Amino acid sequence: MHKPAEMTRLKNCSKLSSLPLSEPAADMASSSPDERPAKETPGAECPIYEEIISLDRVEQNQRLAVEELINTEASYVHTLELCVCDIRAHLRQKQLPDIDLEGLFSNIDDVLCVSKRFLKGLEATVSQEPEQLLLISALFQEFKEEMESVYKVYCACYEQALLLVESYKKDPRLQQEIVETLNTTVPHTGASDLSFFLVMPVQRVTKYPLLLQKILENTSARDNAYSALQSAASAMLEINANINEYKRRKEVATKYSKVEHLTLRERLGRLNKHSIAKKTTRLSRLFMHEAGIVPKTEDKEFDHLEEKFQFLESGVTELKENVTSYLNNLQVFLLSKPQECELEMEGAAQQYRRLAGTLHRTIFPEFRRRLDRLVYQPLCSLSETLKGPQQLIRKRLDKLLDYEEIEEKKSETGNVTYDEEATMNTYLAINTLLVSELPTFNQVAMQWLGQILRSLVALQRDLAKQVLQEAEIELAQLPHSHVPLPTFWKMVKDTLSQSGAQLNSFCQKFETVMPSPVVQPLSPAEERRVLSLVNKHGPEKLYQVTSNISGSRDLDLTLQRGQIVALLHEMDTKGNTNRWLVDAGGHRGYVLAGKLQPYHLVQSQKPRMQMLAPDAGAERRRHSYTLPETPKPQVLITPPAFQVVAGYAFTARSPHEVSLQAGQPLTVLEPHDKKGSKEWSLVEVNGQRGYVPSSYLMMVPTQEVGGWSLPAWSLPTQQT
């Protein structure tokens, strides 16, 4: 592209060379060769002619360079379209589960979209030749940010894509599928693997500065577009530099964001003198931060981003736990199938059975599958995605402590080692990457979480709608389906009142028909043990074991059903209120609180009262002096009583056994058979004696009749 002055000079030179020869010149032409001048043409007498030839060559090279830029861009876009529309589409149709198409092609769709628009802009400059170079330079400046954003992601993932290609080569089946795809879609290229196409974007972005530099070399420094071309070439060089820096940061992030699940042995195996010294330095630096000895390095921008990330991470974790619990409870709910029970009920019971059957067979199982697929699995994926940035944030803190330590050393000595410089660069790379990537990551993760919550709400709404539809179908068949709502609730209230009255009447009749409870006396040894517990802890601390307890943990007690214990503390040493500390009359330990019930001592209706007191001789200490004996209180109690009833019906199968009815009271004579086996107990019921299975018996405390009598203190005789 020539300036107007150069075009004028070119025209003048052309006119000069076309002028007719003058008469002296003609005479000179007819003279002898020796008399001719060395230069014949007047145009060659000035240097303008050589400049014209040089300008023509420069203009031609410039035009060729521009054409190369446009033609190679068109060829590049065509190759990308083959890669996306043919190769990837063909592989996707094969549905090969072992080929990771996302990992192979990364964001090639974004690269293709930007490149097609860029090519369209380049082709539009062809018709505007006088301003073409300026338009091309402006086009590169316009697409600078978009090119950097798409190419840096592709180049950062390119190494991983090559690793995938190499792994597929080791699998003959996958390699054969890939070669078949290439031969079918792009046979003219002769490519044998995907790396031939995957490298195209990497090569193209690095070639832009070279193409612009070639155009620049064939452009005069006095040209109006020269400075614009320089700026465009610098912009492309800056893009490549930024891509390399981004790739380096991604490599550092990939190195430190991996979550390793190491055993204790593996962790100890990694310890050495250098690692121990480094961790010690970090810990001391952290302590100095907390103590205020040295100031912390503040980065408000990063702190704000980290706070948002931690809030997001805690929300995802809590939601995942809740959904997990919800799925487990739903599974337990589906295991119970009350509609399958043969209830001899008429009316609404039939509609209930049909409704419950539909819910358990179709609606709830389908809801659970959809909840797992649309909510739980995406939530697990999101939680797994958060682990990498979380690990990188933790590693940033470690590198920050190292960075501060090295900075302090650098300010004192003025120089650092190569390794220390690398450590500082590592921190800067991690911090820069987090500051630049966390905003986008937080935004995408929030959108992801929002979609999961919307799915959860939609599933709950669909479930409620389906249940309501099924319920309306069954309710329409009930006789009171068209009754006004106030009338319906009044009918329900009247029915419940009538049923409650009938139940109360039945309970009263049952109490009058039921025989008096049989008092099962304790053995003398058991009476002394209970009395000892009462004297030590008081009657309000007594509890009875409702079922056999087998201690499975340290300090747990093994107790039999019906045994009396005294409560010492309503929690264990860790604050667990489900384990109580009790005194079993000699042994102390923990038992489950759910297997204890309060035990109330009652007075027997018979006049046999026993005077029980601890052995005075056992409690007396030997002294060189004696004090006047103070009379000890005498406690009038009856042996603790409880009622033994048959928990299940039992039919005697031999003369040595006795039949029982469920709820029938009885007296246990011996809690074992003649061979000492506790599986059978000798009982007396309705005047008959025989053996029954011990597991069929239940021991329940009798109702409190009288209660405790106050201790009877006998006053000492007044001495005169």
Secondary structure, 3 states (H helix, E strand, C coil): CCCHHHHHHHHHHHHHHCCCCCHHHHHHHHCCHHHCCCCCCHHHHCCHHHHHHHHHHHHHHHHHHHHHHHHHHHHHHHHHHHHHHHHHHHHHHHCCCCCCHHHHHCCHHHHHHHHHHHHHHHHHCCCCHHHHHHHHHHHHHHCHHHHHHHHHHHHHHHHHHHHHHHHHHCCHHHHHHHHHHHHHHCHHHCCCCCHHHHCHHHHHHHHHHHHHHHHHHCCCCCCCCHHHHHHHHHHHHHHHHHHHHHHHHHHHHHHHCCCCCCCHHHHHHCCCHHHHHHHHHHHHHHHHHHHCCCCCCCCHHHHHHHHHHHHHHHHHHHHHHHHHHHHHHHHHHHHCCHHHCCCCCCCHHHHHHHHHHHHHHHHHHHHHHHHHHHHHHHHHHHHHHHHHHHHHHHHHHHHHHHHHHHHHHHHHHCCCCHHHHHHHHHHHHHHHHHHHHHHHHHHHHHHHHHHHHHHHHHHHHHHHHHHHHHHHHHHCCCCCCCCCHHHHHHHHHHHHHHHHHHHHHHHHHHHHHCCCCCCCCCCHHHHHHHHHHHHHHCHHHEEEECCCECCCCCCECCECCCCEEEEEECCCCCCCCCEEEEECCCCEEEEEHHHEEECCCCCCCCCCCEEECCCHHHHCCCCCCCCCCCCCCEEEECCCCEEEEECCCECCCCCCECCECCCCEEEEEECCCCCCCCCEEEEEECCEEEEEEHHHEEEEECCCCCCCCCCECCCCCCCC
